[in-house]
Each structure stands twice: as C-alpha cells, then as structure tokens.
Amino acid sequence: MTQLGRLYEKEKIEYGNQKAEAATKKVTKEFVLKMLEEQYDIVSIMKITGLTEDEITGLQQEEPATV
C-alpha cells in the first residue's frame, strides 16, 4: 500500500472511531437522563454507567428545560 493509501485508511478509521464515540456519548446521555427522570439516585447511576458525579450533573445541566 502506498503512503497516500495508508494515510487515507488511517483517516477513515479515525473518522469511524469519532462517530462511534459520539454515538456512545449520545446514548449514555439519554440513558442517564432517563434514569434521573425515574428518580434513580446519583450513586446508582455512577455504578451503572461508570460516570462521575460531575459528569452526571454536567449532563443534567446540558439538557434544555422542557416546557
């Protein structure tokens, strides 16, 4: 494979990884917000998701208020 071909492959892989990471973050955020809606306590959410308390409260603050 040429150097240009390797560079192209590397870019494709990095792009795919970025998309996968973004999708994972989106699903995790939705999951956490649902858990909070259902009155799960922060400690349980931390155990289940592996997120820190700051990450969880940050997700809460990112969510626009619903009317």
N, CA, C and O atoms as a Tripos MOL2 file, in Angstrom:
@<TRIPOS>MOLECULE
protein
  268   267    67     0     0
PROTEIN
NO_CHARGES

@<TRIPOS>ATOM
      1 N           0.8510   -1.1730    0.0000 N.3       1 MET1
      2 CA          0.0000    0.0000    0.0000 C.3       1 MET1
      3 C           0.8980    1.2380    0.0000 C.2       1 MET1
      4 O           1.9120    1.2890    0.6960 O.2       1 MET1
      5 N           0.5130    2.2040   -0.7740 N.am      2 THR2
      6 CA          1.3110    3.4250   -0.8460 C.3       2 THR2
      7 C           1.1210    4.2480    0.4220 C.2       2 THR2
      8 O           0.2200    4.0020    1.2230 O.2       2 THR2
      9 N           1.9860    5.2130    0.5710 N.am      3 GLN3
     10 CA          1.9110    6.0800    1.7390 C.3       3 GLN3
     11 C           0.5850    6.8640    1.7370 C.2       3 GLN3
     12 O          -0.0260    7.0600    2.7880 O.2       3 GLN3
     13 N           0.1580    7.2980    0.5720 N.am      4 LEU4
     14 CA         -1.1090    8.0080    0.4560 C.3       4 LEU4
     15 C          -2.2800    7.0880    0.8140 C.2       4 LEU4
     16 O          -3.2260    7.5150    1.4760 O.2       4 LEU4
     17 N          -2.2150    5.8470    0.3840 N.am      5 GLY5
     18 CA         -3.2550    4.8730    0.7030 C.3       5 GLY5
     19 C          -3.3460    4.6120    2.1940 C.2       5 GLY5
     20 O          -4.4410    4.5050    2.7450 O.2       5 GLY5
     21 N          -2.1870    4.5090    2.8560 N.am      6 ARG6
     22 CA         -2.1650    4.2980    4.3100 C.3       6 ARG6
     23 C          -2.7590    5.5010    5.0370 C.2       6 ARG6
     24 O          -3.5010    5.3520    6.0080 O.2       6 ARG6
     25 N          -2.4210    6.6910    4.5520 N.am      7 LEU7
     26 CA         -2.9480    7.9050    5.1600 C.3       7 LEU7
     27 C          -4.4750    7.9480    5.0280 C.2       7 LEU7
     28 O          -5.1810    8.3050    5.9710 O.2       7 LEU7
     29 N          -4.9630    7.5800    3.8520 N.am      8 TYR8
     30 CA         -6.4030    7.5540    3.6090 C.3       8 TYR8
     31 C          -7.0870    6.5460    4.5380 C.2       8 TYR8
     32 O          -8.1290    6.8500    5.1190 O.2       8 TYR8
     33 N          -6.5180    5.3700    4.6800 N.am      9 GLU9
     34 CA         -7.0760    4.3430    5.5690 C.3       9 GLU9
     35 C          -7.0940    4.8230    7.0140 C.2       9 GLU9
     36 O          -8.0700    4.6170    7.7360 O.2       9 GLU9
     37 N          -6.0040    5.4640    7.4270 N.am     10 LYS10
     38 CA         -5.9110    5.9800    8.7910 C.3      10 LYS10
     39 C          -7.0110    7.0130    9.0360 C.2      10 LYS10
     40 O          -7.6560    6.9940   10.0850 O.2      10 LYS10
     41 N          -7.2260    7.9010    8.0870 N.am     11 GLU11
     42 CA         -8.2660    8.9230    8.2150 C.3      11 GLU11
     43 C          -9.6550    8.2900    8.3090 C.2      11 GLU11
     44 O         -10.4880    8.7380    9.0970 O.2      11 GLU11
     45 N          -9.9070    7.2510    7.5080 N.am     12 LYS12
     46 CA        -11.2010    6.5640    7.5530 C.3      12 LYS12
     47 C         -11.4370    5.9390    8.9250 C.2      12 LYS12
     48 O         -12.5330    6.0300    9.4790 O.2      12 LYS12
     49 N         -10.4090    5.3100    9.4610 N.am     13 ILE13
     50 CA        -10.5240    4.6560   10.7670 C.3      13 ILE13
     51 C         -10.7650    5.6880   11.8610 C.2      13 ILE13
     52 O         -11.6210    5.4920   12.7230 O.2      13 ILE13
     53 N         -10.0140    6.7890   11.8290 N.am     14 GLU14
     54 CA        -10.1850    7.8390   12.8310 C.3      14 GLU14
     55 C         -11.5890    8.4380   12.7590 C.2      14 GLU14
     56 O         -12.2040    8.7120   13.7900 O.2      14 GLU14
     57 N         -12.0900    8.6380   11.5500 N.am     15 TYR15
     58 CA        -13.4400    9.1770   11.3680 C.3      15 TYR15
     59 C         -14.4770    8.2170   11.9570 C.2      15 TYR15
     60 O         -15.3960    8.6390   12.6590 O.2      15 TYR15
     61 N         -14.3250    6.9530   11.6710 N.am     16 GLY16
     62 CA        -15.2420    5.9500   12.2110 C.3      16 GLY16
     63 C         -15.2030    5.9060   13.7260 C.2      16 GLY16
     64 O         -16.2420    5.7940   14.3760 O.2      16 GLY16
     65 N         -14.0070    5.9950   14.2890 N.am     17 ASN17
     66 CA        -13.8640    5.9890   15.7470 C.3      17 ASN17
     67 C         -14.5340    7.2050   16.3760 C.2      17 ASN17
     68 O         -15.1780    7.0950   17.4190 O.2      17 ASN17
     69 N         -14.3830    8.3650   15.7390 N.am     18 GLN18
     70 CA        -15.0100    9.5860   16.2530 C.3      18 GLN18
     71 C         -16.5300    9.4740   16.2210 C.2      18 GLN18
     72 O         -17.2070    9.8790   17.1660 O.2      18 GLN18
     73 N         -17.0620    8.9250   15.1370 N.am     19 LYS19
     74 CA        -18.5150    8.7570   15.0200 C.3      19 LYS19
     75 C         -19.0300    7.7740   16.0720 C.2      19 LYS19
     76 O         -20.0770    8.0040   16.6790 O.2      19 LYS19
     77 N         -18.3030    6.6910   16.2870 N.am     20 ALA20
     78 CA        -18.7060    5.6960   17.2820 C.3      20 ALA20
     79 C         -18.6800    6.2980   18.6860 C.2      20 ALA20
     80 O         -19.5820    6.0540   19.4870 O.2      20 ALA20
     81 N         -17.6560    7.0780   18.9770 N.am     21 GLU21
     82 CA        -17.5450    7.7150   20.2920 C.3      21 GLU21
     83 C         -18.6890    8.7120   20.5080 C.2      21 GLU21
     84 O         -19.2700    8.7700   21.5910 O.2      21 GLU21
     85 N         -19.0060    9.4890   19.4800 N.am     22 ALA22
     86 CA        -20.1010   10.4590   19.5830 C.3      22 ALA22
     87 C         -21.4330    9.7470   19.8090 C.2      22 ALA22
     88 O         -22.2540   10.2030   20.6050 O.2      22 ALA22
     89 N         -21.6470    8.6430   19.1190 N.am     23 ALA23
     90 CA        -22.8900    7.8840   19.2790 C.3      23 ALA23
     91 C         -22.9860    7.3000   20.6840 C.2      23 ALA23
     92 O         -24.0560    7.3100   21.2930 O.2      23 ALA23
     93 N         -21.8790    6.7960   21.1920 N.am     24 THR24
     94 CA        -21.8560    6.2310   22.5400 C.3      24 THR24
     95 C         -22.1800    7.3020   23.5740 C.2      24 THR24
     96 O         -22.9490    7.0600   24.5040 O.2      24 THR24
     97 N         -21.5970    8.4810   23.4120 N.am     25 LYS25
     98 CA        -21.8640    9.5760   24.3460 C.3      25 LYS25
     99 C         -23.3320    9.9850   24.3060 C.2      25 LYS25
    100 O         -23.9320   10.2650   25.3440 O.2      25 LYS25
    101 N         -23.9020   10.0200   23.1190 N.am     26 LYS26
    102 CA        -25.3140   10.4040   22.9770 C.3      26 LYS26
    103 C         -26.2190    9.3980   23.6840 C.2      26 LYS26
    104 O         -27.1330    9.7820   24.4140 O.2      26 LYS26
    105 N         -25.9610    8.1220   23.4640 N.am     27 VAL27
    106 CA        -26.7820    7.0800   24.0890 C.3      27 VAL27
    107 C         -26.6180    7.1130   25.6060 C.2      27 VAL27
    108 O         -27.5980    6.9700   26.3380 O.2      27 VAL27
    109 N         -25.3990    7.2970   26.0770 N.am     28 THR28
    110 CA        -25.1490    7.3640   27.5190 C.3      28 THR28
    111 C         -25.8980    8.5370   28.1320 C.2      28 THR28
    112 O         -26.5040    8.4040   29.1950 O.2      28 THR28
    113 N         -25.8570    9.6870   27.4620 N.am     29 LYS29
    114 CA        -26.5600   10.8700   27.9670 C.3      29 LYS29
    115 C         -28.0580   10.5970   28.0550 C.2      29 LYS29
    116 O         -28.6870   10.9120   29.0650 O.2      29 LYS29
    117 N         -28.6260   10.0170   27.0140 N.am     30 GLU30
    118 CA        -30.0580    9.7110   27.0180 C.3      30 GLU30
    119 C         -30.4020    8.7430   28.1470 C.2      30 GLU30
    120 O         -31.4180    8.8980   28.8250 O.2      30 GLU30
    121 N         -29.5420    7.7440   28.3390 N.am     31 PHE31
    122 CA        -29.7450    6.7430   29.3800 C.3      31 PHE31
    123 C         -29.7090    7.3890   30.7660 C.2      31 PHE31
    124 O         -30.5710    7.1180   31.6020 O.2      31 PHE31
    125 N         -28.7190    8.2370   31.0050 N.am     32 VAL32
    126 CA        -28.5850    8.9160   32.2950 C.3      32 VAL32
    127 C         -29.7950    9.8100   32.5550 C.2      32 VAL32
    128 O         -30.3380    9.8170   33.6600 O.2      32 VAL32
    129 N         -30.2120   10.5540   31.5540 N.am     33 LEU33
    130 CA        -31.3600   11.4430   31.7400 C.3      33 LEU33
    131 C         -32.6370   10.6600   32.0410 C.2      33 LEU33
    132 O         -33.4590   11.1000   32.8440 O.2      33 LEU33
    133 N         -32.8030    9.5130   31.4070 N.am     34 LYS34
    134 CA        -33.9640    8.6560   31.7040 C.3      34 LYS34
    135 C         -33.8950    8.1400   33.1410 C.2      34 LYS34
    136 O         -34.9030    8.0940   33.8450 O.2      34 LYS34
    137 N         -32.6970    7.7540   33.5610 N.am     35 MET35
    138 CA        -32.5330    7.2580   34.9280 C.3      35 MET35
    139 C         -32.8600    8.3600   35.9370 C.2      35 MET35
    140 O         -33.4970    8.1020   36.9590 O.2      35 MET35
    141 N         -32.4270    9.5750   35.6510 N.am     36 LEU36
    142 CA        -32.7330   10.6920   36.5410 C.3      36 LEU36
    143 C         -34.2380   10.9680   36.5660 C.2      36 LEU36
    144 O         -34.8060   11.2620   37.6180 O.2      36 LEU36
    145 N         -34.8660   10.8720   35.4120 N.am     37 GLU37
    146 CA        -36.3220   11.0370   35.3210 C.3      37 GLU37
    147 C         -37.0490   10.0270   36.1980 C.2      37 GLU37
    148 O         -38.0700   10.3350   36.8120 O.2      37 GLU37
    149 N         -36.5050    8.8210   36.2430 N.am     38 GLU38
    150 CA        -37.1080    7.7350   37.0260 C.3      38 GLU38
    151 C         -36.6670    7.7630   38.4940 C.2      38 GLU38
    152 O         -36.9160    6.8220   39.2470 O.2      38 GLU38
    153 N         -36.0120    8.8510   38.8820 N.am     39 GLN39
    154 CA        -35.6130    9.0790   40.2760 C.3      39 GLN39
    155 C         -34.5250    8.1330   40.7880 C.2      39 GLN39
    156 O         -34.4590    7.8580   41.9860 O.2      39 GLN39
    157 N         -33.6700    7.6330   39.8890 N.am     40 TYR40
    158 CA        -32.5100    6.8590   40.3460 C.3      40 TYR40
    159 C         -31.6040    7.8080   41.1130 C.2      40 TYR40
    160 O         -31.4840    8.9800   40.7560 O.2      40 TYR40
    161 N         -30.9700    7.3110   42.1610 N.am     41 ASP41
    162 CA        -30.0450    8.1690   42.8860 C.3      41 ASP41
    163 C         -28.7070    8.2270   42.1410 C.2      41 ASP41
    164 O         -28.3690    7.3330   41.3660 O.2      41 ASP41
    165 N         -27.9650    9.2920   42.3940 N.am     42 ILE42
    166 CA        -26.7080    9.5570   41.6900 C.3      42 ILE42
    167 C         -25.7250    8.4010   41.8570 C.2      42 ILE42
    168 O         -25.0500    8.0230   40.9000 O.2      42 ILE42
    169 N         -25.6370    7.8380   43.0560 N.am     43 VAL43
    170 CA        -24.6900    6.7450   43.3080 C.3      43 VAL43
    171 C         -25.0120    5.5380   42.4290 C.2      43 VAL43
    172 O         -24.1060    4.9180   41.8730 O.2      43 VAL43
    173 N         -26.2790    5.2060   42.3020 N.am     44 SER44
    174 CA        -26.6690    4.0810   41.4390 C.3      44 SER44
    175 C         -26.3060    4.3650   39.9870 C.2      44 SER44
    176 O         -25.7970    3.4890   39.2880 O.2      44 SER44
    177 N         -26.5650    5.5830   39.5380 N.am     45 ILE45
    178 CA        -26.2290    5.9510   38.1590 C.3      45 ILE45
    179 C         -24.7200    5.8620   37.9480 C.2      45 ILE45
    180 O         -24.2570    5.4030   36.9040 O.2      45 ILE45
    181 N         -23.9580    6.3060   38.9490 N.am     46 MET46
    182 CA        -22.4980    6.2270   38.8500 C.3      46 MET46
    183 C         -22.0410    4.7790   38.7270 C.2      46 MET46
    184 O         -21.1680    4.4720   37.9160 O.2      46 MET46
    185 N         -22.6260    3.8840   39.5270 N.am     47 LYS47
    186 CA        -22.2530    2.4690   39.4850 C.3      47 LYS47
    187 C         -22.5970    1.8420   38.1360 C.2      47 LYS47
    188 O         -21.8030    1.0850   37.5770 O.2      47 LYS47
    189 N         -23.7750    2.1580   37.6200 N.am     48 ILE48
    190 CA        -24.2500    1.5410   36.3820 C.3      48 ILE48
    191 C         -23.5030    2.0620   35.1600 C.2      48 ILE48
    192 O         -23.1330    1.2850   34.2800 O.2      48 ILE48
    193 N         -23.2790    3.3800   35.1020 N.am     49 THR49
    194 CA        -22.6980    3.9820   33.8910 C.3      49 THR49
    195 C         -21.1860    4.1490   33.9380 C.2      49 THR49
    196 O         -20.5330    4.2440   32.8990 O.2      49 THR49
    197 N         -20.6320    4.1850   35.1440 N.am     50 GLY50
    198 CA        -19.1970    4.4330   35.2650 C.3      50 GLY50
    199 C         -18.8390    5.9090   35.1770 C.2      50 GLY50
    200 O         -17.6610    6.2660   35.1530 O.2      50 GLY50
    201 N         -19.8570    6.7690   35.1290 N.am     51 LEU51
    202 CA        -19.6080    8.2080   35.0740 C.3      51 LEU51
    203 C         -19.3860    8.7520   36.4770 C.2      51 LEU51
    204 O         -19.8020    8.1450   37.4640 O.2      51 LEU51
    205 N         -18.7270    9.8990   36.5530 N.am     52 THR52
    206 CA        -18.5420   10.5640   37.8370 C.3      52 THR52
    207 C         -19.7660   11.4240   38.1380 C.2      52 THR52
    208 O         -20.5940   11.6750   37.2610 O.2      52 THR52
    209 N         -19.8680   11.8670   39.3750 N.am     53 GLU53
    210 CA        -20.9850   12.7410   39.7540 C.3      53 GLU53
    211 C         -20.9580   14.0320   38.9340 C.2      53 GLU53
    212 O         -22.0030   14.5210   38.5050 O.2      53 GLU53
    213 N         -19.7670   14.5770   38.7200 N.am     54 ASP54
    214 CA        -19.6400   15.8050   37.9260 C.3      54 ASP54
    215 C         -20.1140   15.5930   36.4920 C.2      54 ASP54
    216 O         -20.7610   16.4680   35.9160 O.2      54 ASP54
    217 N         -19.7970   14.4380   35.9140 N.am     55 GLU55
    218 CA        -20.2370   14.1450   34.5450 C.3      55 GLU55
    219 C         -21.7610   14.0330   34.4780 C.2      55 GLU55
    220 O         -22.3870   14.5020   33.5270 O.2      55 GLU55
    221 N         -22.3400   13.4150   35.4840 N.am     56 ILE56
    222 CA        -23.7960   13.2440   35.5170 C.3      56 ILE56
    223 C         -24.4860   14.5950   35.6730 C.2      56 ILE56
    224 O         -25.4310   14.8970   34.9450 O.2      56 ILE56
    225 N         -24.0220   15.4010   36.6110 N.am     57 THR57
    226 CA        -24.6460   16.7140   36.8000 C.3      57 THR57
    227 C         -24.3940   17.6070   35.5890 C.2      57 THR57
    228 O         -25.2220   18.4570   35.2610 O.2      57 THR57
    229 N         -23.2660   17.4200   34.9310 N.am     58 GLY58
    230 CA        -22.9960   18.1660   33.7020 C.3      58 GLY58
    231 C         -23.9910   17.8150   32.6110 C.2      58 GLY58
    232 O         -24.4470   18.6930   31.8780 O.2      58 GLY58
    233 N         -24.3320   16.5360   32.4970 N.am     59 LEU59
    234 CA        -25.3310   16.1120   31.5160 C.3      59 LEU59
    235 C         -26.6950   16.7100   31.8430 C.2      59 LEU59
    236 O         -27.4430   17.1000   30.9460 O.2      59 LEU59
    237 N         -27.0110   16.7790   33.1270 N.am     60 GLN60
    238 CA        -28.2800   17.3760   33.5540 C.3      60 GLN60
    239 C         -28.3430   18.8400   33.1390 C.2      60 GLN60
    240 O         -29.3760   19.3110   32.6650 O.2      60 GLN60
    241 N         -27.2490   19.5520   33.3160 N.am     61 GLN61
    242 CA        -27.2200   20.9810   33.0190 C.3      61 GLN61
    243 C         -27.2260   21.2510   31.5220 C.2      61 GLN61
    244 O         -27.7010   22.3000   31.0860 O.2      61 GLN61
    245 N         -26.7030   20.3150   30.7240 N.am     62 GLU62
    246 CA        -26.7050   20.4660   29.2710 C.3      62 GLU62
    247 C         -28.1040   20.3450   28.7010 C.2      62 GLU62
    248 O         -28.4240   20.9690   27.6890 O.2      62 GLU62
    249 N         -28.9390   19.5440   29.3490 N.am     63 GLU63
    250 CA        -30.2800   19.2610   28.8460 C.3      63 GLU63
    251 C         -31.1290   20.5230   28.9170 C.2      63 GLU63
    252 O         -31.2860   21.1010   29.9920 O.2      63 GLU63
    253 N         -31.6820   20.9620   27.7740 N.am     64 PRO64
    254 CA        -32.5420   22.1420   27.7970 C.3      64 PRO64
    255 C         -33.8220   21.8530   28.5790 C.2      64 PRO64
    256 O         -34.3380   20.7350   28.5560 O.2      64 PRO64
    257 N         -34.3140   22.8550   29.2550 N.am     65 ALA65
    258 CA        -35.5280   22.6900   30.0580 C.3      65 ALA65
    259 C         -36.7180   22.4000   29.1510 C.2      65 ALA65
    260 O         -36.8930   23.0260   28.1060 O.2      65 ALA65
    261 N         -37.5250   21.4410   29.5750 N.am     66 THR66
    262 CA        -38.7220   21.1190   28.7970 C.3      66 THR66
    263 C         -39.9010   21.8850   29.3670 C.2      66 THR66
    264 O         -39.9960   22.0850   30.5780 O.2      66 THR66
    265 N         -40.7920   22.3100   28.4940 N.am     67 VAL67
    266 CA        -41.9440   23.1130   28.9310 C.3      67 VAL67
    267 C         -43.1820   22.2640   28.9690 C.2      67 VAL67
    268 O         -44.2570   22.7560   29.3120 O.2      67 VAL67
@<TRIPOS>BOND
     1     1     2 1
     2     2     3 1
     3     3     4 2
     4     3     5 am
     5     5     6 1
     6     6     7 1
     7     7     8 2
     8     7     9 am
     9     9    10 1
    10    10    11 1
    11    11    12 2
    12    11    13 am
    13    13    14 1
    14    14    15 1
    15    15    16 2
    16    15    17 am
    17    17    18 1
    18    18    19 1
    19    19    20 2
    20    19    21 am
    21    21    22 1
    22    22    23 1
    23    23    24 2
    24    23    25 am
    25    25    26 1
    26    26    27 1
    27    27    28 2
    28    27    29 am
    29    29    30 1
    30    30    31 1
    31    31    32 2
    32    31    33 am
    33    33    34 1
    34    34    35 1
    35    35    36 2
    36    35    37 am
    37    37    38 1
    38    38    39 1
    39    39    40 2
    40    39    41 am
    41    41    42 1
    42    42    43 1
    43    43    44 2
    44    43    45 am
    45    45    46 1
    46    46    47 1
    47    47    48 2
    48    47    49 am
    49    49    50 1
    50    50    51 1
    51    51    52 2
    52    51    53 am
    53    53    54 1
    54    54    55 1
    55    55    56 2
    56    55    57 am
    57    57    58 1
    58    58    59 1
    59    59    60 2
    60    59    61 am
    61    61    62 1
    62    62    63 1
    63    63    64 2
    64    63    65 am
    65    65    66 1
    66    66    67 1
    67    67    68 2
    68    67    69 am
    69    69    70 1
    70    70    71 1
    71    71    72 2
    72    71    73 am
    73    73    74 1
    74    74    75 1
    75    75    76 2
    76    75    77 am
    77    77    78 1
    78    78    79 1
    79    79    80 2
    80    79    81 am
    81    81    82 1
    82    82    83 1
    83    83    84 2
    84    83    85 am
    85    85    86 1
    86    86    87 1
    87    87    88 2
    88    87    89 am
    89    89    90 1
    90    90    91 1
    91    91    92 2
    92    91    93 am
    93    93    94 1
    94    94    95 1
    95    95    96 2
    96    95    97 am
    97    97    98 1
    98    98    99 1
    99    99   100 2
   100    99   101 am
   101   101   102 1
   102   102   103 1
   103   103   104 2
   104   103   105 am
   105   105   106 1
   106   106   107 1
   107   107   108 2
   108   107   109 am
   109   109   110 1
   110   110   111 1
   111   111   112 2
   112   111   113 am
   113   113   114 1
   114   114   115 1
   115   115   116 2
   116   115   117 am
   117   117   118 1
   118   118   119 1
   119   119   120 2
   120   119   121 am
   121   121   122 1
   122   122   123 1
   123   123   124 2
   124   123   125 am
   125   125   126 1
   126   126   127 1
   127   127   128 2
   128   127   129 am
   129   129   130 1
   130   130   131 1
   131   131   132 2
   132   131   133 am
   133   133   134 1
   134   134   135 1
   135   135   136 2
   136   135   137 am
   137   137   138 1
   138   138   139 1
   139   139   140 2
   140   139   141 am
   141   141   142 1
   142   142   143 1
   143   143   144 2
   144   143   145 am
   145   145   146 1
   146   146   147 1
   147   147   148 2
   148   147   149 am
   149   149   150 1
   150   150   151 1
   151   151   152 2
   152   151   153 am
   153   153   154 1
   154   154   155 1
   155   155   156 2
   156   155   157 am
   157   157   158 1
   158   158   159 1
   159   159   160 2
   160   159   161 am
   161   161   162 1
   162   162   163 1
   163   163   164 2
   164   163   165 am
   165   165   166 1
   166   166   167 1
   167   167   168 2
   168   167   169 am
   169   169   170 1
   170   170   171 1
   171   171   172 2
   172   171   173 am
   173   173   174 1
   174   174   175 1
   175   175   176 2
   176   175   177 am
   177   177   178 1
   178   178   179 1
   179   179   180 2
   180   179   181 am
   181   181   182 1
   182   182   183 1
   183   183   184 2
   184   183   185 am
   185   185   186 1
   186   186   187 1
   187   187   188 2
   188   187   189 am
   189   189   190 1
   190   190   191 1
   191   191   192 2
   192   191   193 am
   193   193   194 1
   194   194   195 1
   195   195   196 2
   196   195   197 am
   197   197   198 1
   198   198   199 1
   199   199   200 2
   200   199   201 am
   201   201   202 1
   202   202   203 1
   203   203   204 2
   204   203   205 am
   205   205   206 1
   206   206   207 1
   207   207   208 2
   208   207   209 am
   209   209   210 1
   210   210   211 1
   211   211   212 2
   212   211   213 am
   213   213   214 1
   214   214   215 1
   215   215   216 2
   216   215   217 am
   217   217   218 1
   218   218   219 1
   219   219   220 2
   220   219   221 am
   221   221   222 1
   222   222   223 1
   223   223   224 2
   224   223   225 am
   225   225   226 1
   226   226   227 1
   227   227   228 2
   228   227   229 am
   229   229   230 1
   230   230   231 1
   231   231   232 2
   232   231   233 am
   233   233   234 1
   234   234   235 1
   235   235   236 2
   236   235   237 am
   237   237   238 1
   238   238   239 1
   239   239   240 2
   240   239   241 am
   241   241   242 1
   242   242   243 1
   243   243   244 2
   244   243   245 am
   245   245   246 1
   246   246   247 1
   247   247   248 2
   248   247   249 am
   249   249   250 1
   250   250   251 1
   251   251   252 2
   252   251   253 am
   253   253   254 1
   254   254   255 1
   255   255   256 2
   256   255   257 am
   257   257   258 1
   258   258   259 1
   259   259   260 2
   260   259   261 am
   261   261   262 1
   262   262   263 1
   263   263   264 2
   264   263   265 am
   265   265   266 1
   266   266   267 1
   267   267   268 2
@<TRIPOS>SUBSTRUCTURE
     1 MET1         2 RESIDUE 1 A MET
     2 THR2         6 RESIDUE 1 A THR
     3 GLN3        10 RESIDUE 1 A GLN
     4 LEU4        14 RESIDUE 1 A LEU
     5 GLY5        18 RESIDUE 1 A GLY
     6 ARG6        22 RESIDUE 1 A ARG
     7 LEU7        26 RESIDUE 1 A LEU
     8 TYR8        30 RESIDUE 1 A TYR
     9 GLU9        34 RESIDUE 1 A GLU
    10 LYS10       38 RESIDUE 1 A LYS
    11 GLU11       42 RESIDUE 1 A GLU
    12 LYS12       46 RESIDUE 1 A LYS
    13 ILE13       50 RESIDUE 1 A ILE
    14 GLU14       54 RESIDUE 1 A GLU
    15 TYR15       58 RESIDUE 1 A TYR
    16 GLY16       62 RESIDUE 1 A GLY
    17 ASN17       66 RESIDUE 1 A ASN
    18 GLN18       70 RESIDUE 1 A GLN
    19 LYS19       74 RESIDUE 1 A LYS
    20 ALA20       78 RESIDUE 1 A ALA
    21 GLU21       82 RESIDUE 1 A GLU
    22 ALA22       86 RESIDUE 1 A ALA
    23 ALA23       90 RESIDUE 1 A ALA
    24 THR24       94 RESIDUE 1 A THR
    25 LYS25       98 RESIDUE 1 A LYS
    26 LYS26      102 RESIDUE 1 A LYS
    27 VAL27      106 RESIDUE 1 A VAL
    28 THR28      110 RESIDUE 1 A THR
    29 LYS29      114 RESIDUE 1 A LYS
    30 GLU30      118 RESIDUE 1 A GLU
    31 PHE31      122 RESIDUE 1 A PHE
    32 VAL32      126 RESIDUE 1 A VAL
    33 LEU33      130 RESIDUE 1 A LEU
    34 LYS34      134 RESIDUE 1 A LYS
    35 MET35      138 RESIDUE 1 A MET
    36 LEU36      142 RESIDUE 1 A LEU
    37 GLU37      146 RESIDUE 1 A GLU
    38 GLU38      150 RESIDUE 1 A GLU
    39 GLN39      154 RESIDUE 1 A GLN
    40 TYR40      158 RESIDUE 1 A TYR
    41 ASP41      162 RESIDUE 1 A ASP
    42 ILE42      166 RESIDUE 1 A ILE
    43 VAL43      170 RESIDUE 1 A VAL
    44 SER44      174 RESIDUE 1 A SER
    45 ILE45      178 RESIDUE 1 A ILE
    46 MET46      182 RESIDUE 1 A MET
    47 LYS47      186 RESIDUE 1 A LYS
    48 ILE48      190 RESIDUE 1 A ILE
    49 THR49      194 RESIDUE 1 A THR
    50 GLY50      198 RESIDUE 1 A GLY
    51 LEU51      202 RESIDUE 1 A LEU
    52 THR52      206 RESIDUE 1 A THR
    53 GLU53      210 RESIDUE 1 A GLU
    54 ASP54      214 RESIDUE 1 A ASP
    55 GLU55      218 RESIDUE 1 A GLU
    56 ILE56      222 RESIDUE 1 A ILE
    57 THR57      226 RESIDUE 1 A THR
    58 GLY58      230 RESIDUE 1 A GLY
    59 LEU59      234 RESIDUE 1 A LEU
    60 GLN60      238 RESIDUE 1 A GLN
    61 GLN61      242 RESIDUE 1 A GLN
    62 GLU62      246 RESIDUE 1 A GLU
    63 GLU63      250 RESIDUE 1 A GLU
    64 PRO64      254 RESIDUE 1 A PRO
    65 ALA65      258 RESIDUE 1 A ALA
    66 THR66      262 RESIDUE 1 A THR
    67 VAL67      266 RESIDUE 1 A VAL
